[in-house]
Amino acid sequence: MSDRTRLRRKPDRTVEDRDAIHAVLDEGLMAHVGLVAGEGDDAHPVVIPMLYARDGEHLLLHGCRPVDCCEPPGPASTSV
């Protein structure tokens, strides 16, 4: 965990045990994915419900091809 991803509100609720995190992810089916769509003055937040699956340390999101806003120009961060 880095300073950027450190939990600031209610830090006593932080879970860092990978097995516990994987168990929670494996029980779920849908995630609400938040991102910024558009650029410059047109940039705005968007939240999209998506199906997901976990493959080892990778989180796979299911989306349709026309959702171009879901393709970041480079590496993206994920918060679970």
mmCIF file of the N, C-alpha and C atoms, coordinates in Angstrom:
data_MODEL
# 
_entry.id   MODEL 
# 
loop_
_atom_site.group_PDB 
_atom_site.id 
_atom_site.type_symbol 
_atom_site.label_atom_id 
_atom_site.label_alt_id 
_atom_site.label_comp_id 
_atom_site.label_asym_id 
_atom_site.label_entity_id 
_atom_site.label_seq_id 
_atom_site.pdbx_PDB_ins_code 
_atom_site.Cartn_x 
_atom_site.Cartn_y 
_atom_site.Cartn_z 
_atom_site.occupancy 
_atom_site.B_iso_or_equiv 
_atom_site.pdbx_formal_charge 
_atom_site.auth_seq_id 
_atom_site.auth_comp_id 
_atom_site.auth_asym_id 
_atom_site.auth_atom_id 
_atom_site.pdbx_PDB_model_num 
ATOM 1   N N  . MET A 1 1  ? 0.849   -1.163  0.000   1.00 0.00 ? 1  MET A N  1 
ATOM 2   C CA . MET A 1 1  ? 0.000   0.000   0.000   1.00 0.00 ? 1  MET A CA 1 
ATOM 3   C C  . MET A 1 1  ? 0.901   1.234   0.000   1.00 0.00 ? 1  MET A C  1 
ATOM 4   N N  . SER A 1 2  ? 0.587   2.174   -0.862  1.00 0.00 ? 2  SER A N  1 
ATOM 5   C CA . SER A 1 2  ? 1.360   3.410   -0.942  1.00 0.00 ? 2  SER A CA 1 
ATOM 6   C C  . SER A 1 2  ? 0.602   4.527   -0.227  1.00 0.00 ? 2  SER A C  1 
ATOM 7   N N  . ASP A 1 3  ? 1.219   5.688   -0.087  1.00 0.00 ? 3  ASP A N  1 
ATOM 8   C CA . ASP A 1 3  ? 0.542   6.815   0.540   1.00 0.00 ? 3  ASP A CA 1 
ATOM 9   C C  . ASP A 1 3  ? -0.688  7.222   -0.276  1.00 0.00 ? 3  ASP A C  1 
ATOM 10  N N  . ARG A 1 4  ? -0.616  7.049   -1.597  1.00 0.00 ? 4  ARG A N  1 
ATOM 11  C CA . ARG A 1 4  ? -1.745  7.409   -2.468  1.00 0.00 ? 4  ARG A CA 1 
ATOM 12  C C  . ARG A 1 4  ? -2.939  6.488   -2.249  1.00 0.00 ? 4  ARG A C  1 
ATOM 13  N N  . THR A 1 5  ? -2.709  5.225   -1.901  1.00 0.00 ? 5  THR A N  1 
ATOM 14  C CA . THR A 1 5  ? -3.806  4.271   -1.746  1.00 0.00 ? 5  THR A CA 1 
ATOM 15  C C  . THR A 1 5  ? -4.138  3.977   -0.284  1.00 0.00 ? 5  THR A C  1 
ATOM 16  N N  . ARG A 1 6  ? -3.444  4.642   0.639   1.00 0.00 ? 6  ARG A N  1 
ATOM 17  C CA . ARG A 1 6  ? -3.682  4.429   2.067   1.00 0.00 ? 6  ARG A CA 1 
ATOM 18  C C  . ARG A 1 6  ? -5.090  4.890   2.435   1.00 0.00 ? 6  ARG A C  1 
ATOM 19  N N  . LEU A 1 7  ? -5.785  4.074   3.201   1.00 0.00 ? 7  LEU A N  1 
ATOM 20  C CA . LEU A 1 7  ? -7.129  4.402   3.653   1.00 0.00 ? 7  LEU A CA 1 
ATOM 21  C C  . LEU A 1 7  ? -7.046  5.487   4.719   1.00 0.00 ? 7  LEU A C  1 
ATOM 22  N N  . ARG A 1 8  ? -7.736  6.598   4.478   1.00 0.00 ? 8  ARG A N  1 
ATOM 23  C CA . ARG A 1 8  ? -7.671  7.721   5.415   1.00 0.00 ? 8  ARG A CA 1 
ATOM 24  C C  . ARG A 1 8  ? -8.891  7.774   6.325   1.00 0.00 ? 8  ARG A C  1 
ATOM 25  N N  . ARG A 1 9  ? -10.038 7.381   5.839   1.00 0.00 ? 9  ARG A N  1 
ATOM 26  C CA . ARG A 1 9  ? -11.256 7.386   6.646   1.00 0.00 ? 9  ARG A CA 1 
ATOM 27  C C  . ARG A 1 9  ? -11.429 5.993   7.239   1.00 0.00 ? 9  ARG A C  1 
ATOM 28  N N  . LYS A 1 10 ? -11.507 5.904   8.522   1.00 0.00 ? 10 LYS A N  1 
ATOM 29  C CA . LYS A 1 10 ? -11.650 4.648   9.258   1.00 0.00 ? 10 LYS A CA 1 
ATOM 30  C C  . LYS A 1 10 ? -10.536 3.660   8.902   1.00 0.00 ? 10 LYS A C  1 
ATOM 31  N N  . PRO A 1 11 ? -9.282  4.049   9.083   1.00 0.00 ? 11 PRO A N  1 
ATOM 32  C CA . PRO A 1 11 ? -8.160  3.175   8.714   1.00 0.00 ? 11 PRO A CA 1 
ATOM 33  C C  . PRO A 1 11 ? -8.134  1.860   9.482   1.00 0.00 ? 11 PRO A C  1 
ATOM 34  N N  . ASP A 1 12 ? -8.848  1.789   10.624  1.00 0.00 ? 12 ASP A N  1 
ATOM 35  C CA . ASP A 1 12 ? -8.899  0.536   11.384  1.00 0.00 ? 12 ASP A CA 1 
ATOM 36  C C  . ASP A 1 12 ? -9.683  -0.550  10.641  1.00 0.00 ? 12 ASP A C  1 
ATOM 37  N N  . ARG A 1 13 ? -10.380 -0.180  9.575   1.00 0.00 ? 13 ARG A N  1 
ATOM 38  C CA . ARG A 1 13 ? -11.151 -1.153  8.787   1.00 0.00 ? 13 ARG A CA 1 
ATOM 39  C C  . ARG A 1 13 ? -10.365 -1.684  7.581   1.00 0.00 ? 13 ARG A C  1 
ATOM 40  N N  . THR A 1 14 ? -9.105  -1.288  7.467   1.00 0.00 ? 14 THR A N  1 
ATOM 41  C CA . THR A 1 14 ? -8.260  -1.729  6.360   1.00 0.00 ? 14 THR A CA 1 
ATOM 42  C C  . THR A 1 14 ? -8.066  -3.243  6.399   1.00 0.00 ? 14 THR A C  1 
ATOM 43  N N  . VAL A 1 15 ? -8.192  -3.880  5.252   1.00 0.00 ? 15 VAL A N  1 
ATOM 44  C CA . VAL A 1 15 ? -7.916  -5.312  5.116   1.00 0.00 ? 15 VAL A CA 1 
ATOM 45  C C  . VAL A 1 15 ? -6.768  -5.452  4.124   1.00 0.00 ? 15 VAL A C  1 
ATOM 46  N N  . GLU A 1 16 ? -5.650  -6.000  4.575   1.00 0.00 ? 16 GLU A N  1 
ATOM 47  C CA . GLU A 1 16 ? -4.489  -6.177  3.707   1.00 0.00 ? 16 GLU A CA 1 
ATOM 48  C C  . GLU A 1 16 ? -4.202  -7.638  3.404   1.00 0.00 ? 16 GLU A C  1 
ATOM 49  N N  . ASP A 1 17 ? -4.920  -8.547  4.051   1.00 0.00 ? 17 ASP A N  1 
ATOM 50  C CA . ASP A 1 17 ? -4.716  -9.980  3.839   1.00 0.00 ? 17 ASP A CA 1 
ATOM 51  C C  . ASP A 1 17 ? -5.241  -10.366 2.451   1.00 0.00 ? 17 ASP A C  1 
ATOM 52  N N  . ARG A 1 18 ? -4.341  -10.771 1.561   1.00 0.00 ? 18 ARG A N  1 
ATOM 53  C CA . ARG A 1 18 ? -4.723  -11.100 0.169   1.00 0.00 ? 18 ARG A CA 1 
ATOM 54  C C  . ARG A 1 18 ? -5.782  -12.189 0.101   1.00 0.00 ? 18 ARG A C  1 
ATOM 55  N N  . ASP A 1 19 ? -5.691  -13.206 0.953   1.00 0.00 ? 19 ASP A N  1 
ATOM 56  C CA . ASP A 1 19 ? -6.682  -14.289 0.918   1.00 0.00 ? 19 ASP A CA 1 
ATOM 57  C C  . ASP A 1 19 ? -8.078  -13.763 1.262   1.00 0.00 ? 19 ASP A C  1 
ATOM 58  N N  . ALA A 1 20 ? -8.161  -12.855 2.226   1.00 0.00 ? 20 ALA A N  1 
ATOM 59  C CA . ALA A 1 20 ? -9.455  -12.270 2.592   1.00 0.00 ? 20 ALA A CA 1 
ATOM 60  C C  . ALA A 1 20 ? -10.003 -11.414 1.455   1.00 0.00 ? 20 ALA A C  1 
ATOM 61  N N  . ILE A 1 21 ? -9.136  -10.634 0.828   1.00 0.00 ? 21 ILE A N  1 
ATOM 62  C CA . ILE A 1 21 ? -9.562  -9.791  -0.300  1.00 0.00 ? 21 ILE A CA 1 
ATOM 63  C C  . ILE A 1 21 ? -10.027 -10.665 -1.460  1.00 0.00 ? 21 ILE A C  1 
ATOM 64  N N  . HIS A 1 22 ? -9.280  -11.699 -1.767  1.00 0.00 ? 22 HIS A N  1 
ATOM 65  C CA . HIS A 1 22 ? -9.672  -12.609 -2.856  1.00 0.00 ? 22 HIS A CA 1 
ATOM 66  C C  . HIS A 1 22 ? -11.003 -13.279 -2.557  1.00 0.00 ? 22 HIS A C  1 
ATOM 67  N N  . ALA A 1 23 ? -11.228 -13.665 -1.303  1.00 0.00 ? 23 ALA A N  1 
ATOM 68  C CA . ALA A 1 23 ? -12.492 -14.307 -0.935  1.00 0.00 ? 23 ALA A CA 1 
ATOM 69  C C  . ALA A 1 23 ? -13.671 -13.367 -1.177  1.00 0.00 ? 23 ALA A C  1 
ATOM 70  N N  . VAL A 1 24 ? -13.513 -12.094 -0.829  1.00 0.00 ? 24 VAL A N  1 
ATOM 71  C CA . VAL A 1 24 ? -14.588 -11.116 -1.056  1.00 0.00 ? 24 VAL A CA 1 
ATOM 72  C C  . VAL A 1 24 ? -14.830 -10.944 -2.550  1.00 0.00 ? 24 VAL A C  1 
ATOM 73  N N  . LEU A 1 25 ? -13.761 -10.790 -3.318  1.00 0.00 ? 25 LEU A N  1 
ATOM 74  C CA . LEU A 1 25 ? -13.909 -10.627 -4.770  1.00 0.00 ? 25 LEU A CA 1 
ATOM 75  C C  . LEU A 1 25 ? -14.537 -11.863 -5.409  1.00 0.00 ? 25 LEU A C  1 
ATOM 76  N N  . ASP A 1 26 ? -14.153 -13.044 -4.953  1.00 0.00 ? 26 ASP A N  1 
ATOM 77  C CA . ASP A 1 26 ? -14.678 -14.281 -5.540  1.00 0.00 ? 26 ASP A CA 1 
ATOM 78  C C  . ASP A 1 26 ? -16.159 -14.471 -5.251  1.00 0.00 ? 26 ASP A C  1 
ATOM 79  N N  . GLU A 1 27 ? -16.674 -13.869 -4.183  1.00 0.00 ? 27 GLU A N  1 
ATOM 80  C CA . GLU A 1 27 ? -18.102 -13.973 -3.854  1.00 0.00 ? 27 GLU A CA 1 
ATOM 81  C C  . GLU A 1 27 ? -18.955 -13.014 -4.671  1.00 0.00 ? 27 GLU A C  1 
ATOM 82  N N  . GLY A 1 28 ? -18.336 -11.949 -5.181  1.00 0.00 ? 28 GLY A N  1 
ATOM 83  C CA . GLY A 1 28 ? -19.086 -10.922 -5.894  1.00 0.00 ? 28 GLY A CA 1 
ATOM 84  C C  . GLY A 1 28 ? -19.284 -11.247 -7.362  1.00 0.00 ? 28 GLY A C  1 
ATOM 85  N N  . LEU A 1 29 ? -20.069 -10.412 -8.025  1.00 0.00 ? 29 LEU A N  1 
ATOM 86  C CA . LEU A 1 29 ? -20.359 -10.592 -9.442  1.00 0.00 ? 29 LEU A CA 1 
ATOM 87  C C  . LEU A 1 29 ? -20.336 -9.251  -10.182 1.00 0.00 ? 29 LEU A C  1 
ATOM 88  N N  . MET A 1 30 ? -20.839 -8.205  -9.506  1.00 0.00 ? 30 MET A N  1 
ATOM 89  C CA . MET A 1 30 ? -20.930 -6.908  -10.167 1.00 0.00 ? 30 MET A CA 1 
ATOM 90  C C  . MET A 1 30 ? -20.143 -5.860  -9.383  1.00 0.00 ? 30 MET A C  1 
ATOM 91  N N  . ALA A 1 31 ? -19.495 -4.974  -10.129 1.00 0.00 ? 31 ALA A N  1 
ATOM 92  C CA . ALA A 1 31 ? -18.771 -3.853  -9.541  1.00 0.00 ? 31 ALA A CA 1 
ATOM 93  C C  . ALA A 1 31 ? -19.296 -2.569  -10.159 1.00 0.00 ? 31 ALA A C  1 
ATOM 94  N N  . HIS A 1 32 ? -19.237 -1.503  -9.404  1.00 0.00 ? 32 HIS A N  1 
ATOM 95  C CA . HIS A 1 32 ? -19.558 -0.177  -9.938  1.00 0.00 ? 32 HIS A CA 1 
ATOM 96  C C  . HIS A 1 32 ? -18.223 0.501   -10.198 1.00 0.00 ? 32 HIS A C  1 
ATOM 97  N N  . VAL A 1 33 ? -17.900 0.672   -11.466 1.00 0.00 ? 33 VAL A N  1 
ATOM 98  C CA . VAL A 1 33 ? -16.603 1.187   -11.887 1.00 0.00 ? 33 VAL A CA 1 
ATOM 99  C C  . VAL A 1 33 ? -16.726 2.681   -12.166 1.00 0.00 ? 33 VAL A C  1 
ATOM 100 N N  . GLY A 1 34 ? -15.944 3.469   -11.432 1.00 0.00 ? 34 GLY A N  1 
ATOM 101 C CA . GLY A 1 34 ? -15.949 4.918   -11.607 1.00 0.00 ? 34 GLY A CA 1 
ATOM 102 C C  . GLY A 1 34 ? -14.746 5.352   -12.427 1.00 0.00 ? 34 GLY A C  1 
ATOM 103 N N  . LEU A 1 35 ? -14.961 6.266   -13.348 1.00 0.00 ? 35 LEU A N  1 
ATOM 104 C CA . LEU A 1 35 ? -13.875 6.766   -14.185 1.00 0.00 ? 35 LEU A CA 1 
ATOM 105 C C  . LEU A 1 35 ? -14.203 8.167   -14.660 1.00 0.00 ? 35 LEU A C  1 
ATOM 106 N N  . VAL A 1 36 ? -13.235 8.800   -15.258 1.00 0.00 ? 36 VAL A N  1 
ATOM 107 C CA . VAL A 1 36 ? -13.437 10.138  -15.815 1.00 0.00 ? 36 VAL A CA 1 
ATOM 108 C C  . VAL A 1 36 ? -13.531 10.008  -17.329 1.00 0.00 ? 36 VAL A C  1 
ATOM 109 N N  . ALA A 1 37 ? -14.657 10.443  -17.881 1.00 0.00 ? 37 ALA A N  1 
ATOM 110 C CA . ALA A 1 37 ? -14.869 10.395  -19.332 1.00 0.00 ? 37 ALA A CA 1 
ATOM 111 C C  . ALA A 1 37 ? -14.662 11.794  -19.898 1.00 0.00 ? 37 ALA A C  1 
ATOM 112 N N  . GLY A 1 38 ? -14.235 11.865  -21.131 1.00 0.00 ? 38 GLY A N  1 
ATOM 113 C CA . GLY A 1 38 ? -14.016 13.148  -21.775 1.00 0.00 ? 38 GLY A CA 1 
ATOM 114 C C  . GLY A 1 38 ? -12.663 13.731  -21.410 1.00 0.00 ? 38 GLY A C  1 
ATOM 115 N N  . GLU A 1 39 ? -12.365 14.865  -21.986 1.00 0.00 ? 39 GLU A N  1 
ATOM 116 C CA . GLU A 1 39 ? -11.083 15.527  -21.748 1.00 0.00 ? 39 GLU A CA 1 
ATOM 117 C C  . GLU A 1 39 ? -11.291 17.011  -21.524 1.00 0.00 ? 39 GLU A C  1 
ATOM 118 N N  . GLY A 1 40 ? -10.356 17.623  -20.837 1.00 0.00 ? 40 GLY A N  1 
ATOM 119 C CA . GLY A 1 40 ? -10.392 19.074  -20.632 1.00 0.00 ? 40 GLY A CA 1 
ATOM 120 C C  . GLY A 1 40 ? -11.664 19.524  -19.944 1.00 0.00 ? 40 GLY A C  1 
ATOM 121 N N  . ASP A 1 41 ? -12.312 20.551  -20.511 1.00 0.00 ? 41 ASP A N  1 
ATOM 122 C CA . ASP A 1 41 ? -13.543 21.092  -19.929 1.00 0.00 ? 41 ASP A CA 1 
ATOM 123 C C  . ASP A 1 41 ? -14.716 20.127  -20.022 1.00 0.00 ? 41 ASP A C  1 
ATOM 124 N N  . ASP A 1 42 ? -14.622 19.131  -20.901 1.00 0.00 ? 42 ASP A N  1 
ATOM 125 C CA . ASP A 1 42 ? -15.694 18.148  -21.066 1.00 0.00 ? 42 ASP A CA 1 
ATOM 126 C C  . ASP A 1 42 ? -15.543 16.954  -20.129 1.00 0.00 ? 42 ASP A C  1 
ATOM 127 N N  . ALA A 1 43 ? -14.472 16.908  -19.347 1.00 0.00 ? 43 ALA A N  1 
ATOM 128 C CA . ALA A 1 43 ? -14.240 15.771  -18.448 1.00 0.00 ? 43 ALA A CA 1 
ATOM 129 C C  . ALA A 1 43 ? -15.319 15.730  -17.366 1.00 0.00 ? 43 ALA A C  1 
ATOM 130 N N  . HIS A 1 44 ? -15.845 14.527  -17.114 1.00 0.00 ? 44 HIS A N  1 
ATOM 131 C CA . HIS A 1 44 ? -16.886 14.360  -16.104 1.00 0.00 ? 44 HIS A CA 1 
ATOM 132 C C  . HIS A 1 44 ? -16.832 12.929  -15.563 1.00 0.00 ? 44 HIS A C  1 
ATOM 133 N N  . PRO A 1 45 ? -17.227 12.752  -14.303 1.00 0.00 ? 45 PRO A N  1 
ATOM 134 C CA . PRO A 1 45 ? -17.202 11.409  -13.724 1.00 0.00 ? 45 PRO A CA 1 
ATOM 135 C C  . PRO A 1 45 ? -18.357 10.555  -14.255 1.00 0.00 ? 45 PRO A C  1 
ATOM 136 N N  . VAL A 1 46 ? -18.079 9.278   -14.423 1.00 0.00 ? 46 VAL A N  1 
ATOM 137 C CA . VAL A 1 46 ? -19.074 8.317   -14.880 1.00 0.00 ? 46 VAL A CA 1 
ATOM 138 C C  . VAL A 1 46 ? -18.919 7.059   -14.031 1.00 0.00 ? 46 VAL A C  1 
ATOM 139 N N  . VAL A 1 47 ? -20.039 6.474   -13.600 1.00 0.00 ? 47 VAL A N  1 
ATOM 140 C CA . VAL A 1 47 ? -20.007 5.206   -12.872 1.00 0.00 ? 47 VAL A CA 1 
ATOM 141 C C  . VAL A 1 47 ? -20.813 4.200   -13.670 1.00 0.00 ? 47 VAL A C  1 
ATOM 142 N N  . ILE A 1 48 ? -20.184 3.084   -14.010 1.00 0.00 ? 48 ILE A N  1 
ATOM 143 C CA . ILE A 1 48 ? -20.799 2.069   -14.867 1.00 0.00 ? 48 ILE A CA 1 
ATOM 144 C C  . ILE A 1 48 ? -20.851 0.744   -14.107 1.00 0.00 ? 48 ILE A C  1 
ATOM 145 N N  . PRO A 1 49 ? -22.038 0.126   -13.986 1.00 0.00 ? 49 PRO A N  1 
ATOM 146 C CA . PRO A 1 49 ? -22.086 -1.210  -13.392 1.00 0.00 ? 49 PRO A CA 1 
ATOM 147 C C  . PRO A 1 49 ? -21.507 -2.218  -14.386 1.00 0.00 ? 49 PRO A C  1 
ATOM 148 N N  . MET A 1 50 ? -20.586 -3.053  -13.924 1.00 0.00 ? 50 MET A N  1 
ATOM 149 C CA . MET A 1 50 ? -19.946 -4.032  -14.800 1.00 0.00 ? 50 MET A CA 1 
ATOM 150 C C  . MET A 1 50 ? -19.815 -5.364  -14.087 1.00 0.00 ? 50 MET A C  1 
ATOM 151 N N  . LEU A 1 51 ? -19.925 -6.433  -14.845 1.00 0.00 ? 51 LEU A N  1 
ATOM 152 C CA . LEU A 1 51 ? -19.611 -7.752  -14.305 1.00 0.00 ? 51 LEU A CA 1 
ATOM 153 C C  . LEU A 1 51 ? -18.099 -7.856  -14.207 1.00 0.00 ? 51 LEU A C  1 
ATOM 154 N N  . TYR A 1 52 ? -17.619 -8.627  -13.234 1.00 0.00 ? 52 TYR A N  1 
ATOM 155 C CA . TYR A 1 52 ? -16.178 -8.799  -13.101 1.00 0.00 ? 52 TYR A CA 1 
ATOM 156 C C  . TYR A 1 52 ? -15.850 -10.227 -12.696 1.00 0.00 ? 52 TYR A C  1 
ATOM 157 N N  . ALA A 1 53 ? -14.609 -10.581 -12.878 1.00 0.00 ? 53 ALA A N  1 
ATOM 158 C CA . ALA A 1 53 ? -14.078 -11.869 -12.434 1.00 0.00 ? 53 ALA A CA 1 
ATOM 159 C C  . ALA A 1 53 ? -12.629 -11.633 -12.019 1.00 0.00 ? 53 ALA A C  1 
ATOM 160 N N  . ARG A 1 54 ? -12.131 -12.507 -11.181 1.00 0.00 ? 54 ARG A N  1 
ATOM 161 C CA . ARG A 1 54 ? -10.737 -12.415 -10.745 1.00 0.00 ? 54 ARG A CA 1 
ATOM 162 C C  . ARG A 1 54 ? -9.976  -13.586 -11.327 1.00 0.00 ? 54 ARG A C  1 
ATOM 163 N N  . ASP A 1 55 ? -8.811  -13.303 -11.877 1.00 0.00 ? 55 ASP A N  1 
ATOM 164 C CA . ASP A 1 55 ? -7.915  -14.337 -12.404 1.00 0.00 ? 55 ASP A CA 1 
ATOM 165 C C  . ASP A 1 55 ? -6.563  -14.113 -11.736 1.00 0.00 ? 55 ASP A C  1 
ATOM 166 N N  . GLY A 1 56 ? -6.329  -14.815 -10.634 1.00 0.00 ? 56 GLY A N  1 
ATOM 167 C CA . GLY A 1 56 ? -5.107  -14.593 -9.867  1.00 0.00 ? 56 GLY A CA 1 
ATOM 168 C C  . GLY A 1 56 ? -5.100  -13.192 -9.293  1.00 0.00 ? 56 GLY A C  1 
ATOM 169 N N  . GLU A 1 57 ? -4.103  -12.405 -9.645  1.00 0.00 ? 57 GLU A N  1 
ATOM 170 C CA . GLU A 1 57 ? -3.986  -11.023 -9.164  1.00 0.00 ? 57 GLU A CA 1 
ATOM 171 C C  . GLU A 1 57 ? -4.618  -10.021 -10.121 1.00 0.00 ? 57 GLU A C  1 
ATOM 172 N N  . HIS A 1 58 ? -5.278  -10.501 -11.182 1.00 0.00 ? 58 HIS A N  1 
ATOM 173 C CA . HIS A 1 58 ? -5.879  -9.611  -12.174 1.00 0.00 ? 58 HIS A CA 1 
ATOM 174 C C  . HIS A 1 58 ? -7.393  -9.543  -11.983 1.00 0.00 ? 58 HIS A C  1 
ATOM 175 N N  . LEU A 1 59 ? -7.939  -8.336  -12.084 1.00 0.00 ? 59 LEU A N  1 
ATOM 176 C CA . LEU A 1 59 ? -9.375  -8.121  -12.035 1.00 0.00 ? 59 LEU A CA 1 
ATOM 177 C C  . LEU A 1 59 ? -9.840  -7.901  -13.471 1.00 0.00 ? 59 LEU A C  1 
ATOM 178 N N  . LEU A 1 60 ? -10.728 -8.753  -13.952 1.00 0.00 ? 60 LEU A N  1 
ATOM 179 C CA . LEU A 1 60 ? -11.218 -8.681  -15.330 1.00 0.00 ? 60 LEU A CA 1 
ATOM 180 C C  . LEU A 1 60 ? -12.593 -8.022  -15.329 1.00 0.00 ? 60 LEU A C  1 
ATOM 181 N N  . LEU A 1 61 ? -12.760 -6.970  -16.109 1.00 0.00 ? 61 LEU A N  1 
ATOM 182 C CA . LEU A 1 61 ? -14.029 -6.263  -16.200 1.00 0.00 ? 61 LEU A CA 1 
ATOM 183 C C  . LEU A 1 61 ? -14.681 -6.588  -17.534 1.00 0.00 ? 61 LEU A C  1 
ATOM 184 N N  . HIS A 1 62 ? -15.984 -6.862  -17.499 1.00 0.00 ? 62 HIS A N  1 
ATOM 185 C CA . HIS A 1 62 ? -16.716 -7.192  -18.719 1.00 0.00 ? 62 HIS A CA 1 
ATOM 186 C C  . HIS A 1 62 ? -17.432 -5.940  -19.202 1.00 0.00 ? 62 HIS A C  1 
ATOM 187 N N  . GLY A 1 63 ? -17.113 -5.520  -20.399 1.00 0.00 ? 63 GLY A N  1 
ATOM 188 C CA . GLY A 1 63 ? -17.767 -4.352  -20.978 1.00 0.00 ? 63 GLY A CA 1 
ATOM 189 C C  . GLY A 1 63 ? -17.917 -4.534  -22.470 1.00 0.00 ? 63 GLY A C  1 
ATOM 190 N N  . CYS A 1 64 ? -18.758 -3.703  -23.066 1.00 0.00 ? 64 CYS A N  1 
ATOM 191 C CA . CYS A 1 64 ? -18.944 -3.798  -24.511 1.00 0.00 ? 64 CYS A CA 1 
ATOM 192 C C  . CYS A 1 64 ? -17.942 -2.882  -25.213 1.00 0.00 ? 64 CYS A C  1 
ATOM 193 N N  . ARG A 1 65 ? -17.646 -3.159  -26.429 1.00 0.00 ? 65 ARG A N  1 
ATOM 194 C CA . ARG A 1 65 ? -16.639 -2.437  -27.203 1.00 0.00 ? 65 ARG A CA 1 
ATOM 195 C C  . ARG A 1 65 ? -16.926 -0.940  -27.353 1.00 0.00 ? 65 ARG A C  1 
ATOM 196 N N  . PRO A 1 66 ? -18.174 -0.514  -27.520 1.00 0.00 ? 66 PRO A N  1 
ATOM 197 C CA . PRO A 1 66 ? -18.411 0.917   -27.723 1.00 0.00 ? 66 PRO A CA 1 
ATOM 198 C C  . PRO A 1 66 ? -18.089 1.799   -26.507 1.00 0.00 ? 66 PRO A C  1 
ATOM 199 N N  . VAL A 1 67 ? -17.770 1.216   -25.371 1.00 0.00 ? 67 VAL A N  1 
ATOM 200 C CA . VAL A 1 67 ? -17.474 2.013   -24.182 1.00 0.00 ? 67 VAL A CA 1 
ATOM 201 C C  . VAL A 1 67 ? -16.009 2.429   -24.234 1.00 0.00 ? 67 VAL A C  1 
ATOM 202 N N  . ASP A 1 68 ? -15.693 3.365   -25.123 1.00 0.00 ? 68 ASP A N  1 
ATOM 203 C CA . ASP A 1 68 ? -14.319 3.816   -25.301 1.00 0.00 ? 68 ASP A CA 1 
ATOM 204 C C  . ASP A 1 68 ? -13.750 4.496   -24.060 1.00 0.00 ? 68 ASP A C  1 
ATOM 205 N N  . CYS A 1 69 ? -14.611 5.047   -23.209 1.00 0.00 ? 69 CYS A N  1 
ATOM 206 C CA . CYS A 1 69 ? -14.118 5.730   -22.023 1.00 0.00 ? 69 CYS A CA 1 
ATOM 207 C C  . CYS A 1 69 ? -13.484 4.743   -21.042 1.00 0.00 ? 69 CYS A C  1 
ATOM 208 N N  . CYS A 1 70 ? -13.686 3.458   -21.253 1.00 0.00 ? 70 CYS A N  1 
ATOM 209 C CA . CYS A 1 70 ? -13.115 2.450   -20.354 1.00 0.00 ? 70 CYS A CA 1 
ATOM 210 C C  . CYS A 1 70 ? -11.713 2.035   -20.774 1.00 0.00 ? 70 CYS A C  1 
ATOM 211 N N  . GLU A 1 71 ? -11.192 2.611   -21.819 1.00 0.00 ? 71 GLU A N  1 
ATOM 212 C CA . GLU A 1 71 ? -9.849  2.283   -22.263 1.00 0.00 ? 71 GLU A CA 1 
ATOM 213 C C  . GLU A 1 71 ? -8.904  3.415   -21.883 1.00 0.00 ? 71 GLU A C  1 
ATOM 214 N N  . PRO A 1 72 ? -8.219  3.275   -20.731 1.00 0.00 ? 72 PRO A N  1 
ATOM 215 C CA . PRO A 1 72 ? -7.321  4.345   -20.330 1.00 0.00 ? 72 PRO A CA 1 
ATOM 216 C C  . PRO A 1 72 ? -6.141  4.459   -21.281 1.00 0.00 ? 72 PRO A C  1 
ATOM 217 N N  . PRO A 1 73 ? -5.580  5.659   -21.410 1.00 0.00 ? 73 PRO A N  1 
ATOM 218 C CA . PRO A 1 73 ? -4.448  5.847   -22.328 1.00 0.00 ? 73 PRO A CA 1 
ATOM 219 C C  . PRO A 1 73 ? -3.169  5.171   -21.846 1.00 0.00 ? 73 PRO A C  1 
ATOM 220 N N  . GLY A 1 74 ? -3.150  4.764   -20.606 1.00 0.00 ? 74 GLY A N  1 
ATOM 221 C CA . GLY A 1 74 ? -1.969  4.099   -20.032 1.00 0.00 ? 74 GLY A CA 1 
ATOM 222 C C  . GLY A 1 74 ? -2.415  3.247   -18.861 1.00 0.00 ? 74 GLY A C  1 
ATOM 223 N N  . PRO A 1 75 ? -1.459  2.869   -18.011 1.00 0.00 ? 75 PRO A N  1 
ATOM 224 C CA . PRO A 1 75 ? -1.801  2.065   -16.841 1.00 0.00 ? 75 PRO A CA 1 
ATOM 225 C C  . PRO A 1 75 ? -2.864  2.771   -15.991 1.00 0.00 ? 75 PRO A C  1 
ATOM 226 N N  . ALA A 1 76 ? -3.775  1.990   -15.438 1.00 0.00 ? 76 ALA A N  1 
ATOM 227 C CA . ALA A 1 76 ? -4.842  2.542   -14.606 1.00 0.00 ? 76 ALA A CA 1 
ATOM 228 C C  . ALA A 1 76 ? -4.763  1.980   -13.197 1.00 0.00 ? 76 ALA A C  1 
ATOM 229 N N  . SER A 1 77 ? -5.241  2.741   -12.241 1.00 0.00 ? 77 SER A N  1 
ATOM 230 C CA . SER A 1 77 ? -5.269  2.301   -10.850 1.00 0.00 ? 77 SER A CA 1 
ATOM 231 C C  . SER A 1 77 ? -6.631  1.731   -10.530 1.00 0.00 ? 77 SER A C  1 
ATOM 232 N N  . THR A 1 78 ? -6.651  0.770   -9.631  1.00 0.00 ? 78 THR A N  1 
ATOM 233 C CA . THR A 1 78 ? -7.908  0.168   -9.198  1.00 0.00 ? 78 THR A CA 1 
ATOM 234 C C  . THR A 1 78 ? -7.988  0.188   -7.688  1.00 0.00 ? 78 THR A C  1 
ATOM 235 N N  . SER A 1 79 ? -9.116  0.556   -7.175  1.00 0.00 ? 79 SER A N  1 
ATOM 236 C CA . SER A 1 79 ? -9.363  0.516   -5.734  1.00 0.00 ? 79 SER A CA 1 
ATOM 237 C C  . SER A 1 79 ? -10.537 -0.415  -5.497  1.00 0.00 ? 79 SER A C  1 
ATOM 238 N N  . VAL A 1 80 ? -10.344 -1.396  -4.643  1.00 0.00 ? 80 VAL A N  1 
ATOM 239 C CA . VAL A 1 80 ? -11.403 -2.368  -4.385  1.00 0.00 ? 80 VAL A CA 1 
ATOM 240 C C  . VAL A 1 80 ? -11.933 -2.160  -3.000  1.00 0.00 ? 80 VAL A C  1 
# 
